[in-house]
Amino acid sequence: MDMKKALLIMFALMTTTWASAQVEDQLALKRLVDACSIFADDKDVKSQMDLFTDDAELHTRNGENVFVLKGKDQIGKAFADFLAQFDVVYHFNGQQTVEIDGDTAMGVSYCFETLIGNGKRNQSGVRFHDTYIKQNGKWLVKRRESVVMYTILEDMK
């Protein structure tokens, strides 16, 4: 085998390995976002917090109101208190885009959220702007900005 052919084969193998790792990371990030929603639906805040870094930040924007939470303890308490208000919590995740740069990534995800409690149904379209970090081979949420795009509040019959 000549040197040119050997270099082409080596380049092809390296490219395939890189592309495979990229796809694996994209799938892992999609699973991370979906797991956050599933744990919220189950009101399993402890498992949900395992998906965030210790120093995570959550910024929630609903119109002009912005709420900022820092650290897993503060975020977990706020999640538990919020979810306790509802009999039914249901997230339906849609499209997601991610840009991966080594062990960090940025992503945008869309979610349709339904919350039912106290005779009311609250449905919102939410866009998550996330920063992810890979620690010990596992992707985690480092920062999440939740932007509530719209909300429909209805009485349940």
C-alpha positions as CSV (number, residue, x, y, z in Angstrom):
1,M,0.0,0.0,0.0
2,D,1.4,3.4,-0.9
3,M,1.6,6.3,1.5
4,K,-1.1,8.3,-0.2
5,K,-3.6,5.5,0.1
6,A,-2.6,4.8,3.8
7,L,-3.2,8.5,4.6
8,L,-6.6,8.5,2.9
9,I,-7.7,5.5,4.9
10,M,-6.4,7.0,8.1
11,F,-8.2,10.3,7.4
12,A,-11.4,8.4,6.6
13,L,-11.2,6.4,9.9
14,M,-10.6,9.6,11.9
15,T,-13.5,11.4,10.2
16,T,-15.8,8.5,10.9
17,T,-14.7,8.3,14.5
18,W,-15.3,12.1,15.0
19,A,-18.7,12.0,13.3
20,S,-19.7,9.0,15.4
21,A,-18.7,10.8,18.6
22,Q,-20.6,14.0,17.5
23,V,-23.8,12.0,16.9
24,E,-23.4,10.2,20.2
25,D,-23.1,13.6,22.0
26,Q,-26.1,15.0,20.1
27,L,-28.2,12.0,21.2
28,A,-27.0,12.2,24.8
29,L,-28.0,15.9,24.9
30,K,-31.5,15.1,23.5
31,R,-31.8,12.4,26.2
32,L,-30.7,14.9,28.8
33,V,-33.4,17.4,27.9
34,D,-36.0,14.7,27.7
35,A,-35.0,13.3,31.1
36,C,-35.3,16.7,32.7
37,S,-38.9,16.9,31.4
38,I,-39.8,13.3,32.3
39,F,-38.5,13.8,35.9
40,A,-40.5,17.0,36.1
41,D,-43.7,15.1,35.0
42,D,-43.0,12.5,37.7
43,K,-42.2,15.2,40.2
44,D,-38.9,13.4,40.8
45,V,-36.9,16.5,41.7
46,K,-34.0,14.5,43.2
47,S,-33.4,12.7,39.9
48,Q,-33.9,15.9,38.0
49,M,-31.2,17.7,40.0
50,D,-28.8,14.9,39.2
51,L,-28.9,16.3,35.6
52,F,-27.6,19.8,36.7
53,T,-24.1,20.9,37.7
54,D,-23.7,21.9,41.4
55,D,-23.3,25.5,40.4
56,A,-26.1,25.5,37.7
57,E,-28.1,28.6,37.0
58,L,-31.8,28.8,35.9
59,H,-33.1,32.0,34.4
60,T,-36.9,32.0,33.7
61,R,-38.4,34.8,31.6
62,N,-42.1,35.2,31.4
63,G,-42.9,38.5,29.7
64,E,-41.1,41.2,31.6
65,N,-40.6,39.0,34.7
66,V,-37.2,37.3,35.1
67,F,-36.4,34.9,37.9
68,V,-32.9,33.7,38.6
69,L,-32.0,30.7,40.7
70,K,-28.4,29.6,41.4
71,G,-27.2,26.2,42.6
72,K,-28.8,22.8,42.8
73,D,-30.3,23.4,46.2
74,Q,-32.1,26.6,45.3
75,I,-33.2,25.2,41.9
76,G,-34.4,21.9,43.5
77,K,-36.4,23.7,46.2
78,A,-38.1,26.0,43.7
79,F,-38.9,23.0,41.4
80,A,-40.4,21.0,44.2
81,D,-42.5,23.9,45.5
82,F,-43.7,24.7,41.9
83,L,-44.5,21.1,40.9
84,A,-46.4,20.5,44.2
85,Q,-49.1,23.0,43.0
86,F,-50.3,20.7,40.2
87,D,-52.1,17.3,40.0
88,V,-50.8,16.8,36.4
89,V,-47.5,17.9,34.9
90,Y,-46.9,17.1,31.3
91,H,-44.0,18.2,29.0
92,F,-43.9,17.4,25.3
93,N,-40.5,18.2,23.9
94,G,-40.0,19.0,20.2
95,Q,-37.1,20.2,18.1
96,Q,-33.6,20.7,19.5
97,T,-30.5,22.2,18.0
98,V,-27.1,21.9,19.6
99,E,-23.6,23.2,18.9
100,I,-20.9,21.1,20.5
101,D,-17.4,22.2,21.2
102,G,-15.4,19.5,23.0
103,D,-16.9,19.1,26.5
104,T,-19.2,22.1,26.3
105,A,-22.3,22.7,24.2
106,M,-25.1,25.2,23.7
107,G,-28.6,24.2,22.7
108,V,-32.1,25.4,22.0
109,S,-35.1,23.2,22.7
110,Y,-38.8,23.7,22.3
111,C,-41.3,22.4,24.8
112,F,-45.1,22.4,25.1
113,E,-46.0,22.3,28.8
114,T,-49.3,21.4,30.4
115,L,-49.9,22.0,34.1
116,I,-53.3,21.0,35.7
117,G,-54.3,21.9,39.3
118,N,-56.8,23.7,41.3
119,G,-59.4,23.4,38.6
120,K,-57.2,25.2,36.0
121,R,-55.2,24.1,32.9
122,N,-52.1,26.1,32.2
123,Q,-50.5,25.4,28.8
124,S,-47.3,27.1,27.7
125,G,-44.9,27.1,24.8
126,V,-41.4,27.3,26.3
127,R,-38.1,27.7,24.6
128,F,-35.0,26.5,26.6
129,H,-31.6,28.1,25.8
130,D,-29.2,25.7,27.5
131,T,-25.5,25.5,28.2
132,Y,-24.2,22.0,28.8
133,I,-21.0,20.7,30.2
134,K,-19.6,17.2,30.1
135,Q,-18.3,16.0,33.4
136,N,-16.9,12.5,34.0
137,G,-18.3,11.5,30.6
138,K,-21.8,12.7,31.4
139,W,-23.6,15.7,29.9
140,L,-25.2,18.1,32.5
141,V,-27.1,21.3,32.4
142,K,-24.8,24.2,33.5
143,R,-27.2,27.0,32.6
144,R,-30.8,27.1,31.5
145,E,-32.8,30.1,30.3
146,S,-36.5,29.2,30.1
147,V,-38.4,31.6,27.9
148,V,-42.2,31.3,28.1
149,M,-43.3,32.2,24.6
150,Y,-47.1,32.1,25.4
151,T,-49.5,30.8,28.0
152,I,-53.1,29.8,27.9
153,L,-54.9,29.5,31.2
154,E,-58.3,27.8,31.2
155,D,-60.9,26.7,33.8
156,M,-61.3,22.9,33.8
157,K,-64.9,21.6,33.4
